[in-house]
Amino acid sequence: MNLLWFYVAIVLALSDILHTQLMWKVLNNFYIILGGLIQQTTKTTWQTWLAHELMEAGFHFIIISIVFLNPIIGIEAALIHFVIDVSHTIVIRDMNEIAHRALHFVVESLFFMLIYGL
């Protein structure tokens, strides 16, 4: 069985952890200022939040595209991550970090298994 689906899911999970660490620990002040600038240019909190999620998807696109040297895989990874983030934020309001990461990994694994594992 081709394990590309598994590798993409693992790298996407690591990319999510990298994004969290970079934005909240290394670039915290910049991230807060950027959030304020985005909030000033959008009309609602939902638009601000969607702008954040789109930028996060862009981050994942760049990381996955570089790791796999394939922008198609990067687009797929960014898209599925974005869809899961938007969906679970709307449907499931409160999730702890482990549940959040597990949900992402399971759904992303199934998504990539359908594409690359069959």
The 8 nearest C-alpha neighbors of each residue, nearest first, counted from 0:
[[1, 2, 116, 117, 3, 115, 4, 112],
 [0, 2, 116, 3, 115, 4, 117, 5],
 [3, 1, 5, 4, 0, 6, 116, 115],
 [2, 4, 6, 5, 1, 7, 115, 116],
 [5, 3, 111, 112, 7, 2, 115, 6],
 [6, 4, 8, 2, 3, 7, 9, 108],
 [7, 5, 3, 9, 8, 4, 10, 2],
 [6, 8, 10, 4, 9, 5, 11, 3],
 [9, 7, 11, 5, 108, 6, 10, 107],
 [10, 8, 6, 12, 11, 7, 5, 13],
 [9, 11, 13, 7, 12, 8, 14, 6],
 [12, 10, 14, 8, 13, 9, 7, 15],
 [11, 13, 9, 15, 14, 10, 8, 16],
 [14, 12, 10, 16, 15, 11, 17, 9],
 [13, 15, 11, 17, 12, 16, 10, 18],
 [16, 14, 18, 12, 13, 17, 11, 19],
 [15, 17, 13, 19, 18, 14, 20, 12],
 [18, 16, 14, 20, 15, 19, 21, 13],
 [19, 17, 15, 21, 16, 20, 22, 14],
 [18, 20, 16, 22, 17, 21, 23, 15],
 [21, 19, 17, 24, 23, 18, 22, 16],
 [22, 20, 25, 18, 19, 24, 23, 26],
 [21, 23, 26, 19, 27, 20, 24, 18],
 [22, 24, 27, 20, 21, 19, 25, 26],
 [23, 25, 20, 27, 21, 22, 26, 19],
 [24, 26, 21, 27, 22, 23, 20, 28],
 [27, 25, 22, 29, 28, 21, 30, 24],
 [26, 28, 23, 30, 22, 29, 24, 25],
 [29, 27, 31, 30, 26, 32, 23, 25],
 [28, 30, 32, 26, 31, 27, 33, 22],
 [31, 29, 33, 27, 28, 32, 26, 34],
 [30, 32, 34, 28, 33, 29, 27, 35],
 [33, 31, 35, 29, 34, 30, 36, 28],
 [34, 32, 30, 36, 35, 31, 29, 37],
 [35, 33, 31, 37, 32, 36, 38, 30],
 [34, 36, 38, 32, 33, 37, 39, 31],
 [37, 35, 33, 39, 38, 34, 32, 40],
 [36, 38, 34, 40, 39, 35, 47, 33],
 [37, 39, 35, 41, 47, 36, 40, 34],
 [40, 38, 36, 37, 41, 35, 42, 34],
 [41, 39, 37, 38, 36, 42, 47, 35],
 [42, 40, 38, 39, 43, 46, 47, 37],
 [41, 43, 46, 40, 44, 38, 39, 47],
 [44, 42, 45, 46, 41, 47, 38, 48],
 [43, 45, 47, 46, 48, 42, 38, 41],
 [46, 44, 48, 43, 47, 49, 42, 50],
 [45, 47, 49, 43, 48, 44, 41, 50],
 [48, 46, 44, 50, 38, 45, 49, 41],
 [47, 49, 45, 51, 46, 50, 44, 52],
 [50, 48, 52, 46, 51, 47, 53, 45],
 [51, 49, 53, 47, 48, 52, 46, 54],
 [52, 50, 48, 54, 49, 53, 55, 47],
 [51, 53, 49, 55, 54, 50, 56, 48],
 [54, 52, 56, 50, 55, 51, 49, 57],
 [55, 53, 57, 51, 56, 52, 50, 58],
 [54, 56, 58, 52, 57, 53, 51, 59],
 [57, 55, 77, 53, 59, 54, 58, 81],
 [56, 58, 54, 60, 55, 59, 53, 61],
 [57, 59, 55, 61, 56, 60, 54, 62],
 [58, 60, 56, 62, 57, 61, 77, 63],
 [61, 59, 73, 57, 77, 63, 58, 62],
 [60, 62, 64, 58, 59, 63, 65, 57],
 [61, 63, 59, 65, 64, 60, 66, 58],
 [64, 62, 73, 66, 60, 65, 61, 59],
 [65, 63, 73, 70, 69, 68, 61, 67],
 [64, 66, 68, 62, 63, 67, 61, 69],
 [67, 65, 63, 64, 68, 62, 69, 10],
 [66, 68, 69, 64, 65, 63, 72, 73],
 [69, 67, 65, 64, 66, 70, 63, 72],
 [68, 70, 64, 67, 71, 72, 73, 65],
 [69, 71, 64, 73, 72, 74, 68, 60],
 [72, 70, 74, 73, 69, 75, 64, 76],
 [71, 73, 75, 70, 74, 69, 76, 64],
 [74, 72, 60, 64, 70, 63, 76, 71],
 [75, 73, 71, 77, 72, 76, 60, 78],
 [76, 74, 72, 78, 73, 77, 79, 71],
 [75, 77, 73, 79, 78, 74, 72, 80],
 [78, 76, 56, 60, 74, 80, 59, 75],
 [79, 77, 81, 75, 76, 80, 74, 82],
 [78, 80, 82, 76, 81, 77, 83, 75],
 [79, 81, 77, 83, 78, 82, 76, 84],
 [80, 82, 78, 84, 79, 83, 56, 77],
 [83, 81, 79, 85, 84, 80, 86, 78],
 [82, 84, 86, 80, 81, 85, 87, 79],
 [85, 83, 81, 87, 82, 86, 88, 80],
 [84, 86, 82, 88, 83, 87, 81, 89],
 [87, 85, 83, 89, 88, 84, 82, 90],
 [86, 88, 91, 90, 89, 84, 85, 83],
 [89, 87, 85, 92, 86, 91, 90, 84],
 [88, 90, 86, 87, 91, 85, 92, 84],
 [91, 89, 87, 88, 86, 92, 85, 93],
 [92, 90, 87, 88, 93, 89, 94, 86],
 [91, 93, 88, 90, 89, 94, 87, 86],
 [94, 92, 91, 95, 88, 87, 99, 90],
 [95, 93, 99, 98, 96, 92, 91, 97],
 [94, 96, 98, 97, 99, 93, 100, 101],
 [95, 97, 99, 98, 100, 94, 101, 93],
 [98, 96, 100, 99, 95, 101, 94, 102],
 [97, 99, 101, 95, 96, 100, 102, 94],
 [100, 98, 96, 102, 97, 101, 94, 95],
 [99, 101, 103, 97, 102, 98, 104, 96],
 [102, 100, 98, 104, 103, 99, 97, 105],
 [103, 101, 99, 105, 100, 104, 98, 106],
 [102, 104, 100, 101, 106, 105, 107, 99],
 [103, 105, 101, 107, 102, 106, 108, 100],
 [104, 106, 108, 102, 107, 103, 101, 109],
 [107, 105, 109, 103, 108, 104, 110, 102],
 [106, 108, 110, 104, 109, 105, 103, 8],
 [109, 107, 105, 111, 8, 110, 106, 104],
 [108, 110, 112, 106, 107, 111, 113, 105],
 [111, 109, 107, 113, 108, 112, 106, 114],
 [110, 112, 4, 114, 108, 113, 109, 115],
 [111, 113, 116, 109, 4, 115, 114, 110],
 [114, 112, 111, 110, 116, 115, 117, 109],
 [113, 115, 111, 112, 116, 110, 117, 4],
 [116, 114, 112, 4, 111, 117, 113, 3],
 [117, 115, 112, 1, 4, 113, 114, 2],
 [116, 115, 113, 112, 114, 0, 1, 111]]
